[in-house]
């Protein structure tokens, strides 16, 4: 399994809308993981019977929602394998173990600050960032 590039984020998903749009247009598959977020099932899956089911799935309006009970803390590797197979990049909210991506507004244009280590970071345009994230041997500096 190809592991996607993981980037920590601390702002709302909507702040990354231009990046998601550009990525989709460029064929780069982006995902979003809200780690340790409060999760409420949709009304169609709130029955106590379904809350105890091995799996419960609601499908409609071009989306699906799958639920399953968990027996402990979430395991990132399992989440990636189960939900992000085929993703190139996953933005992770709520877990600060990865390089941090922060949107910035400069001169009316959105740019992206990527802090690749505690001491190194760079500002990228959207196009430059997508090129950086596509590099197959992407290695982050430690620091």
Buried (B, 14 or more C-beta within 10 A) or exposed (E): EEEBBBBBBEEEEEBBEBBBEBBEEEEBEBBBBBBEEEEEBEEEBEEEEBEEBEEBEBEEEEEEEEBEEEEEEEEBEEBBEEEBEEBBBBBBBEBEEBBBBBBEEEEEEBBBBBBBEEEEBEEBBBEBBBEBBBEEEEEBEEE
